[in-house]
Amino acid sequence: MALKATVFKAELAVSNMDRGYYHTHALTIARHPSETDERMMVRLLAFALNANPQLQFCRGLSNDEEPDLWQKNLQGDIELWIEVGQPDERRIRKACNRADTVLIYPYGARTAEQWWQNIAPKLSRFDNLEVYYFSPQDTASLTSLAERNMSLQATIQDGMMWFGNDITTLSISPENWFR
């Protein structure tokens, strides 16, 4: 019998001063049985950084055809394709050919750096690709915020992010690897 996804609910208040975006989102996040709390919270960080009423979580790990998050326009065209982790070159190529903008958020100490060293030379031709790295210190501390029902706040200003709940606030600095 297959394991089912664990459902998390999050109320996420986003104040993005860089983009002039202020909104509270009621989110339902399905965490795949093989997904860690860290990865799920990185998906939530990616949502906060790119928050938009049309941005939505996809089936992610359980589907090769969809990214972790995407934003489509009214015609069904993909405006934004977001991957979390270390996708392979084929998947990145596919994303860049299908979407207006592709964002990748790798995380993890040496594995992310090694992945980037191997794949970066093959991606230089894509004008619509951006890669932002989350440090192991930033992502490991996120797991303390993971609960089945979360009330979170994200404040973004000058490329810095403050992310937390009523008890804990974390300072997170995504490092720009490719733009």
MDAnalysis code that builds the backbone (N, CA, C; Angstrom):
import MDAnalysis as mda
import numpy as np

u = mda.Universe.empty(537, n_residues=179, atom_resindex=np.repeat(np.arange(179), 3), trajectory=True)
u.add_TopologyAttr("name", ["N", "CA", "C"] * 179)
u.add_TopologyAttr("resid", np.arange(1, 180))
u.add_TopologyAttr("resname", ["MET", "ALA", "LEU", "LYS", "ALA", "THR", "VAL", "PHE", "LYS", "ALA", "GLU", "LEU", "ALA", "VAL", "SER", "ASN", "MET", "ASP", "ARG", "GLY", "TYR", "TYR", "HIS", "THR", "HIS", "ALA", "LEU", "THR", "ILE", "ALA", "ARG", "HIS", "PRO", "SER", "GLU", "THR", "ASP", "GLU", "ARG", "MET", "MET", "VAL", "ARG", "LEU", "LEU", "ALA", "PHE", "ALA", "LEU", "ASN", "ALA", "ASN", "PRO", "GLN", "LEU", "GLN", "PHE", "CYS", "ARG", "GLY", "LEU", "SER", "ASN", "ASP", "GLU", "GLU", "PRO", "ASP", "LEU", "TRP", "GLN", "LYS", "ASN", "LEU", "GLN", "GLY", "ASP", "ILE", "GLU", "LEU", "TRP", "ILE", "GLU", "VAL", "GLY", "GLN", "PRO", "ASP", "GLU", "ARG", "ARG", "ILE", "ARG", "LYS", "ALA", "CYS", "ASN", "ARG", "ALA", "ASP", "THR", "VAL", "LEU", "ILE", "TYR", "PRO", "TYR", "GLY", "ALA", "ARG", "THR", "ALA", "GLU", "GLN", "TRP", "TRP", "GLN", "ASN", "ILE", "ALA", "PRO", "LYS", "LEU", "SER", "ARG", "PHE", "ASP", "ASN", "LEU", "GLU", "VAL", "TYR", "TYR", "PHE", "SER", "PRO", "GLN", "ASP", "THR", "ALA", "SER", "LEU", "THR", "SER", "LEU", "ALA", "GLU", "ARG", "ASN", "MET", "SER", "LEU", "GLN", "ALA", "THR", "ILE", "GLN", "ASP", "GLY", "MET", "MET", "TRP", "PHE", "GLY", "ASN", "ASP", "ILE", "THR", "THR", "LEU", "SER", "ILE", "SER", "PRO", "GLU", "ASN", "TRP", "PHE", "ARG"])
u.atoms.positions = np.array([
    [0.832, -1.175, 0.000],
    [0.000, 0.000, 0.000],
    [0.883, 1.246, 0.000],
    [0.591, 2.158, -0.873],
    [1.375, 3.383, -1.009],
    [1.090, 4.338, 0.148],
    [2.145, 5.005, 0.581],
    [1.977, 6.007, 1.622],
    [1.359, 7.263, 1.027],
    [0.551, 7.932, 1.817],
    [-0.094, 9.156, 1.344],
    [0.700, 10.377, 1.798],
    [0.489, 11.462, 1.084],
    [1.135, 12.724, 1.437],
    [0.569, 13.237, 2.758],
    [1.398, 13.952, 3.500],
    [0.968, 14.609, 4.726],
    [0.574, 16.036, 4.372],
    [-0.585, 16.447, 4.811],
    [-1.087, 17.771, 4.465],
    [-0.728, 18.771, 5.566],
    [-0.151, 19.881, 5.156],
    [0.193, 20.984, 6.045],
    [-0.627, 22.198, 5.617],
    [-1.055, 22.975, 6.577],
    [-1.772, 24.228, 6.310],
    [-0.884, 25.367, 6.802],
    [-0.806, 26.406, 6.002],
    [0.008, 27.562, 6.384],
    [-0.731, 28.847, 6.035],
    [-0.772, 29.737, 6.989],
    [-1.206, 31.101, 6.718],
    [0.076, 31.910, 6.632],
    [0.363, 32.427, 5.440],
    [1.624, 33.106, 5.174],
    [1.367, 34.566, 4.838],
    [1.823, 35.450, 5.708],
    [1.718, 36.890, 5.467],
    [3.018, 37.358, 4.817],
    [2.923, 37.861, 3.595],
    [4.093, 38.290, 2.841],
    [4.115, 39.804, 2.735],
    [5.239, 40.384, 3.129],
    [5.492, 41.811, 2.938],
    [6.780, 41.926, 2.133],
    [6.641, 42.074, 0.829],
    [7.799, 42.163, -0.038],
    [7.969, 43.618, -0.458],
    [8.839, 44.316, 0.248],
    [9.050, 45.736, -0.019],
    [9.803, 45.955, -1.326],
    [10.572, 44.969, -1.760],
    [11.291, 45.084, -3.031],
    [10.327, 45.116, -4.212],
    [9.231, 44.370, -4.122],
    [8.251, 44.285, -5.207],
    [6.970, 45.052, -4.921],
    [6.816, 45.607, -3.710],
    [5.592, 46.311, -3.344],
    [4.410, 45.362, -3.244],
    [4.652, 44.164, -2.719],
    [3.615, 43.134, -2.632],
    [3.322, 42.829, -1.167],
    [2.076, 42.990, -0.770],
    [1.654, 42.755, 0.611],
    [0.352, 41.959, 0.577],
    [0.416, 40.714, 1.051],
    [-0.768, 39.864, 0.960],
    [-0.626, 38.692, 1.933],
    [-1.745, 38.186, 2.410],
    [-1.753, 36.989, 3.236],
    [-2.337, 35.845, 2.415],
    [-1.635, 34.727, 2.406],
    [-2.034, 33.557, 1.627],
    [-2.411, 32.417, 2.561],
    [-3.522, 31.783, 2.313],
    [-3.911, 30.554, 3.005],
    [-3.478, 29.403, 2.103],
    [-2.478, 28.642, 2.530],
    [-1.860, 27.633, 1.682],
    [-2.084, 26.225, 2.222],
    [-2.254, 25.305, 1.323],
    [-2.293, 23.884, 1.653],
    [-1.113, 23.247, 0.938],
    [-0.252, 22.592, 1.712],
    [0.965, 22.019, 1.167],
    [0.945, 20.513, 1.417],
    [1.063, 19.744, 0.365],
    [1.143, 18.287, 0.496],
    [2.616, 17.893, 0.520],
    [3.038, 17.286, 1.622],
    [4.429, 16.830, 1.730],
    [4.484, 15.363, 1.346],
    [5.155, 15.075, 0.252],
    [5.325, 13.713, -0.251],
    [5.993, 12.866, 0.843],
    [5.673, 11.579, 0.944],
    [6.275, 10.734, 1.981],
    [7.806, 10.730, 1.968],
    [8.423, 10.907, 0.800],
    [9.886, 10.914, 0.735],
    [10.479, 12.316, 0.909],
    [9.646, 13.310, 1.080],
    [10.123, 14.688, 1.226],
    [10.405, 15.001, 2.686],
    [11.487, 15.722, 2.945],
    [11.832, 16.126, 4.305],
    [11.129, 17.432, 4.669],
    [11.072, 17.719, 5.970],
    [10.539, 19.006, 6.412],
    [11.370, 20.156, 5.835],
    [12.683, 19.945, 5.748],
    [13.567, 20.984, 5.212],
    [13.169, 21.341, 3.778],
    [12.971, 20.339, 2.934],
    [12.620, 20.601, 1.537],
    [11.252, 21.268, 1.432],
    [10.304, 20.800, 2.222],
    [8.977, 21.407, 2.196],
    [9.046, 22.888, 2.599],
    [9.844, 23.193, 3.600],
    [9.973, 24.578, 4.045],
    [10.725, 25.431, 3.020],
    [11.649, 24.838, 2.273],
    [12.323, 25.574, 1.199],
    [11.307, 25.900, 0.101],
    [10.382, 24.972, -0.175],
    [9.305, 25.269, -1.138],
    [8.470, 26.444, -0.644],
    [8.221, 26.491, 0.656],
    [7.452, 27.594, 1.239],
    [8.231, 28.910, 1.142],
    [9.544, 28.855, 1.350],
    [10.395, 30.047, 1.168],
    [10.322, 30.544, -0.275],
    [10.404, 29.618, -1.215],
    [10.330, 29.983, -2.638],
    [8.991, 30.639, -2.939],
    [7.920, 30.122, -2.339],
    [6.612, 30.748, -2.530],
    [6.635, 32.180, -1.998],
    [7.157, 32.359, -0.785],
    [7.186, 33.692, -0.169],
    [7.985, 34.688, -1.005],
    [9.115, 34.263, -1.540],
    [9.956, 35.154, -2.336],
    [9.298, 35.579, -3.648],
    [8.406, 34.745, -4.164],
    [7.785, 35.001, -5.468],
    [6.276, 35.116, -5.367],
    [5.778, 35.406, -4.181],
    [4.336, 35.372, -3.911],
    [3.536, 36.165, -4.930],
    [2.439, 35.547, -5.329],
    [1.520, 36.116, -6.292],
    [0.224, 35.325, -6.146],
    [-0.931, 35.951, -6.315],
    [-2.182, 35.193, -6.192],
    [-2.281, 34.006, -7.161],
    [-1.585, 34.042, -8.299],
    [-1.645, 32.943, -9.261],
    [-0.569, 31.874, -9.037],
    [0.370, 32.115, -8.145],
    [1.425, 31.144, -7.866],
    [0.830, 29.980, -7.079],
    [1.156, 28.759, -7.507],
    [0.585, 27.601, -6.817],
    [1.578, 26.459, -6.704],
    [1.399, 25.670, -5.634],
    [2.189, 24.473, -5.443],
    [1.711, 23.413, -6.422],
    [2.649, 22.648, -6.948],
    [2.314, 21.562, -7.861],
    [2.528, 20.230, -7.144],
    [2.378, 19.167, -7.884],
    [2.546, 17.843, -7.294],
    [4.008, 17.519, -7.026],
    [4.930, 18.322, -7.564],
    [6.350, 18.212, -7.259],
    [6.942, 16.821, -7.395],
    [7.398, 16.242, -6.297],
    [8.103, 14.968, -6.310],
    [7.319, 13.830, -6.950],
    [6.019, 13.919, -6.923],
    [5.215, 12.812, -7.449],
    [4.888, 12.975, -8.941],
    [5.458, 14.001, -9.594],
    [5.120, 14.232, -10.993],
    [6.316, 14.833, -11.728],
    [6.761, 14.164, -12.780],
    [7.904, 14.665, -13.561],
    [7.532, 15.792, -14.514],
    [6.253, 15.986, -14.762],
    [5.800, 16.980, -15.733],
    [5.623, 18.375, -15.134],
    [5.589, 18.470, -13.809],
    [5.337, 19.754, -13.159],
    [6.504, 20.119, -12.246],
    [6.717, 21.407, -12.043],
    [7.755, 21.852, -11.108],
    [7.227, 21.793, -9.671],
    [7.989, 22.331, -8.753],
    [7.526, 22.423, -7.366],
    [6.442, 23.495, -7.230],
    [6.621, 24.614, -7.933],
    [5.627, 25.682, -7.972],
    [5.576, 26.237, -9.387],
    [4.425, 26.784, -9.746],
    [4.349, 27.489, -11.012],
    [3.251, 28.534, -10.962],
    [3.392, 29.455, -11.894],
    [2.403, 30.520, -12.066],
    [2.036, 30.536, -13.540],
    [0.737, 30.405, -13.797],
    [0.244, 30.423, -15.172],
    [-0.627, 31.647, -15.394],
    [-0.680, 32.119, -16.633],
    [-1.584, 33.216, -16.961],
    [-2.960, 32.650, -17.308],
    [-3.881, 33.501, -17.668],
    [-5.255, 33.065, -17.945],
    [-5.356, 32.159, -19.171],
    [-4.384, 32.225, -20.074],
    [-4.391, 31.375, -21.268],
    [-3.746, 30.013, -20.988],
    [-3.208, 29.838, -19.776],
    [-2.564, 28.575, -19.424],
    [-1.081, 28.532, -19.712],
    [-0.515, 29.648, -20.190],
    [0.924, 29.709, -20.437],
    [1.657, 29.805, -19.103],
    [2.804, 29.148, -19.008],
    [3.583, 29.158, -17.770],
    [4.441, 30.419, -17.735],
    [4.142, 31.286, -16.794],
    [4.923, 32.519, -16.620],
    [6.139, 32.278, -15.737],
    [5.972, 31.442, -14.716],
    [7.045, 31.205, -13.751],
    [7.089, 29.726, -13.385],
    [8.267, 29.131, -13.491],
    [8.506, 27.725, -13.171],
    [9.549, 27.713, -12.067],
    [9.242, 27.140, -10.914],
    [10.166, 27.139, -9.771],
    [10.516, 25.709, -9.388],
    [11.823, 25.435, -9.340],
    [12.349, 24.142, -8.898],
    [13.117, 24.338, -7.593],
    [12.971, 23.388, -6.700],
    [13.699, 23.374, -5.434],
    [14.628, 22.173, -5.458],
    [15.867, 22.364, -5.063],
    [16.817, 21.250, -5.044],
    [17.788, 21.341, -6.199],
    [18.114, 20.193, -6.775],
    [19.146, 20.111, -7.796],
    [18.639, 19.340, -9.014],
    [17.813, 19.990, -9.834],
    [17.277, 19.300, -11.014],
    [18.375, 19.004, -12.032],
    [18.138, 17.989, -12.846],
    [19.125, 17.648, -13.869],
    [18.995, 18.593, -15.068],
    [19.985, 18.526, -15.939],
    [20.048, 19.438, -17.090],
    [18.820, 19.309, -17.993],
    [18.370, 18.081, -18.231],
    [17.214, 17.848, -19.093],
    [15.982, 18.557, -18.544],
    [15.773, 18.471, -17.248],
    [14.610, 19.107, -16.617],
    [14.708, 20.639, -16.701],
    [15.888, 21.175, -16.533],
    [16.084, 22.623, -16.615],
    [15.857, 23.105, -18.043],
    [16.379, 22.366, -19.011],
    [16.163, 22.706, -20.427],
    [14.679, 22.729, -20.746],
    [13.975, 21.700, -20.301],
    [12.530, 21.607, -20.528],
    [11.818, 22.807, -19.909],
    [12.177, 23.152, -18.686],
    [11.557, 24.285, -18.000],
    [11.817, 25.585, -18.752],
    [13.043, 25.803, -19.174],
    [13.399, 27.046, -19.881],
    [12.696, 27.156, -21.229],
    [12.392, 26.037, -21.832],
    [11.674, 26.056, -23.110],
    [10.174, 26.246, -22.933],
    [9.640, 25.928, -21.765],
    [8.196, 26.003, -21.547],
    [7.746, 27.260, -20.808],
    [8.627, 27.885, -20.023],
    [8.219, 28.994, -19.158],
    [8.930, 30.290, -19.515],
    [8.269, 31.398, -19.184],
    [8.885, 32.713, -19.402],
    [10.093, 32.910, -18.486],
    [9.967, 32.497, -17.220],
    [11.030, 32.633, -16.228],
    [11.153, 31.329, -15.460],
    [12.388, 30.894, -15.235],
    [12.657, 29.685, -14.456],
    [13.556, 30.067, -13.289],
    [13.131, 29.698, -12.084],
    [13.917, 29.928, -10.882],
    [14.265, 28.589, -10.252],
    [15.524, 28.445, -9.869],
    [15.961, 27.243, -9.166],
    [16.523, 27.677, -7.822],
    [16.101, 26.975, -6.768],
    [16.561, 27.228, -5.407],
    [17.262, 25.978, -4.876],
    [18.563, 25.810, -5.174],
    [19.289, 24.671, -4.612],
    [19.608, 24.933, -3.143],
    [19.786, 23.861, -2.401],
    [20.172, 23.967, -1.001],
    [20.985, 22.735, -0.647],
    [21.647, 22.768, 0.476],
    [22.511, 21.652, 0.876],
    [23.960, 22.061, 0.716],
    [24.777, 21.641, 1.640],
    [26.167, 22.087, 1.687],
    [26.943, 21.743, 0.424],
    [27.762, 20.738, 0.463],
    [28.630, 20.429, -0.676],
    [27.878, 19.886, -1.883],
    [26.757, 19.226, -1.664],
    [26.051, 18.635, -2.794],
    [25.552, 19.702, -3.754],
    [25.033, 20.802, -3.246],
    [24.536, 21.876, -4.115],
    [25.684, 22.550, -4.854],
    [26.779, 22.777, -4.147],
    [27.925, 23.424, -4.785],
    [28.518, 22.537, -5.879],
    [28.609, 21.245, -5.623],
    [29.120, 20.308, -6.620],
    [28.175, 20.224, -7.814],
    [26.863, 20.150, -7.535],
    [25.866, 20.138, -8.604],
    [26.027, 21.366, -9.490],
    [26.185, 22.539, -8.878],
    [26.281, 23.776, -9.642],
    [27.562, 23.818, -10.477],
    [28.675, 23.380, -9.929],
    [29.924, 23.353, -10.691],
    [29.801, 22.474, -11.933],
    [29.071, 21.369, -11.798],
    [28.916, 20.452, -12.924],
    [27.927, 20.964, -13.973],
    [26.886, 21.639, -13.556],
    [25.800, 21.985, -14.473],
    [25.877, 23.419, -15.014],
    [26.519, 24.310, -14.302],
    [26.546, 25.733, -14.688],
    [27.025, 25.975, -16.119],
    [28.111, 25.339, -16.577],
    [28.571, 25.618, -17.951],
    [27.540, 25.240, -19.021],
    [26.668, 24.311, -18.722],
    [25.677, 23.854, -19.694],
    [24.448, 24.756, -19.750],
    [24.338, 25.699, -18.811],
    [23.130, 26.514, -18.709],
    [23.318, 27.969, -19.119],
    [24.501, 28.345, -19.518],
    [24.789, 29.755, -19.794],
    [23.951, 30.336, -20.929],
    [23.402, 29.511, -21.792],
    [22.626, 30.011, -22.938],
    [21.199, 30.402, -22.601],
    [20.732, 30.103, -21.400],
    [19.340, 30.384, -21.052],
    [19.200, 31.773, -20.431],
    [18.490, 32.660, -21.143],
    [18.284, 34.026, -20.665],
    [17.199, 34.104, -19.596],
    [16.341, 33.117, -19.529],
    [15.194, 33.163, -18.622],
    [15.415, 32.354, -17.346],
    [16.667, 32.023, -17.025],
    [16.994, 31.202, -15.866],
    [17.682, 32.026, -14.782],
    [17.262, 31.789, -13.537],
    [17.908, 32.389, -12.372],
    [18.095, 31.304, -11.322],
    [19.239, 31.342, -10.615],
    [19.539, 30.352, -9.584],
    [19.936, 31.091, -8.313],
    [19.254, 30.754, -7.200],
    [19.525, 31.362, -5.894],
    [19.741, 30.251, -4.878],
    [20.859, 30.303, -4.187],
    [21.254, 29.251, -3.245],
    [20.877, 29.627, -1.814],
    [20.327, 28.636, -1.091],
    [20.069, 28.779, 0.346],
    [21.139, 27.999, 1.092],
    [21.794, 28.641, 2.062],
    [22.863, 27.986, 2.817],
    [22.299, 26.896, 3.730],
    [23.141, 25.926, 4.099],
    [22.691, 24.865, 5.005],
    [22.227, 25.411, 6.357],
    [22.856, 26.480, 6.815],
    [22.446, 27.076, 8.086],
    [21.023, 27.628, 7.991],
    [20.716, 28.265, 6.871],
    [19.382, 28.832, 6.682],
    [18.316, 27.741, 6.590],
    [18.577, 26.719, 5.799],
    [17.542, 25.708, 5.583],
    [17.379, 24.765, 6.770],
    [18.461, 24.456, 7.473],
    [18.354, 23.566, 8.642],
    [17.504, 24.202, 9.735],
    [17.620, 25.503, 9.906],
    [16.842, 26.183, 10.951],
    [15.361, 26.271, 10.600],
    [15.031, 26.119, 9.314],
    [13.633, 26.175, 8.890],
    [12.793, 25.041, 9.466],
    [13.417, 23.905, 9.689],
    [12.654, 22.741, 10.151],
    [11.995, 22.993, 11.505],
    [12.549, 23.901, 12.298],
    [11.941, 24.216, 13.601],
    [10.593, 24.917, 13.438],
    [10.326, 25.473, 12.262],
    [9.067, 26.176, 12.008],
    [7.981, 25.257, 11.431],
    [8.371, 24.046, 11.018],
    [7.437, 23.139, 10.355],
    [6.441, 22.543, 11.356],
    [5.172, 22.826, 11.132],
    [4.078, 22.273, 11.920],
    [2.928, 21.992, 10.975],
    [2.019, 21.131, 11.390],
    [0.881, 20.797, 10.525],
    [0.012, 22.020, 10.254],
    [-0.100, 22.930, 11.228],
    [-0.813, 24.200, 11.051],
    [0.154, 25.315, 11.423],
    [0.496, 26.139, 10.429],
    [1.502, 27.182, 10.651],
    [0.928, 28.558, 10.375],
    [1.367, 29.511, 11.153],
    [1.078, 30.914, 10.905],
    [2.437, 31.594, 10.775],
    [2.795, 31.986, 9.550],
    [4.138, 32.478, 9.260],
    [4.102, 33.875, 8.656],
    [5.215, 34.582, 8.844],
    [5.378, 35.902, 8.247],
    [6.688, 35.912, 7.460],
    [6.652, 36.553, 6.314],
    [7.849, 36.725, 5.491],
    [7.964, 38.198, 5.129],
    [9.097, 38.777, 5.476],
    [9.370, 40.164, 5.118],
    [10.615, 40.170, 4.237],
    [10.512, 40.797, 3.078],
    [11.618, 40.830, 2.123],
    [11.955, 42.284, 1.829],
    [13.230, 42.607, 2.006],
    [13.691, 43.966, 1.713],
    [15.157, 43.918, 1.326],
    [15.500, 44.574, 0.230],
    [16.877, 44.656, -0.269],
    [17.520, 43.275, -0.413],
    [16.733, 42.301, -0.890],
    [17.259, 40.961, -1.119],
    [17.384, 40.100, 0.121],
    [17.101, 40.653, 1.284],
    [17.136, 39.904, 2.552],
    [15.725, 39.458, 2.901],
    [15.637, 38.352, 3.604],
    [14.337, 37.829, 4.003],
    [14.342, 37.513, 5.489],
    [13.264, 37.923, 6.140],
    [13.029, 37.548, 7.529],
    [11.794, 36.667, 7.508],
    [11.955, 35.455, 8.013],
    [10.918, 34.442, 7.893],
    [10.716, 33.807, 9.264],
    [9.461, 33.738, 9.704],
    [9.251, 33.127, 11.007],
    [7.809, 33.073, 11.429],
    [7.627, 32.721, 12.699],
    [6.302, 32.679, 13.308],
    [6.283, 33.636, 14.487],
    [5.344, 33.475, 15.401],
    [5.237, 34.398, 16.541],
    [6.389, 34.252, 17.529],
    [7.102, 33.140, 17.493],
    [8.162, 32.869, 18.464],
    [9.552, 33.072, 17.878],
    [9.752, 32.604, 16.662],
    [11.075, 32.581, 16.039],
    [11.079, 33.342, 14.722],
    [12.123, 34.149, 14.506],
    [12.323, 34.811, 13.217],
    [13.727, 34.492, 12.730],
    [13.804, 34.026, 11.504],
    [15.083, 33.676, 10.896],
    [15.454, 34.700, 9.834],
    [16.729, 35.032, 9.761],
    [17.236, 35.911, 8.714],
    [17.825, 35.025, 7.625],
    [17.315, 35.168, 6.410],
    [17.725, 34.306, 5.302],
    [18.198, 35.176, 4.138],
    [19.363, 34.819, 3.599],
    [19.950, 35.567, 2.489],
    [20.189, 34.636, 1.306],
    [19.275, 34.594, 0.346],
    [19.535, 33.770, -0.836],
    [20.726, 34.335, -1.610],
    [21.660, 33.462, -1.956],
    [22.858, 33.872, -2.688],
    [22.611, 33.701, -4.184],
    [22.809, 34.768, -4.937],
    [22.585, 34.730, -6.381],
    [23.733, 34.008, -7.062],
    [23.422, 32.848, -7.671],
    [24.438, 32.077, -8.387],
    [24.387, 32.308, -9.884],
    [23.237, 32.662, -10.398],
    [23.118, 32.828, -11.856],
    [21.938, 33.714, -12.164],
    [22.169, 34.729, -12.973],
    [21.089, 35.630, -13.375],
    [21.395, 36.243, -14.696],
])
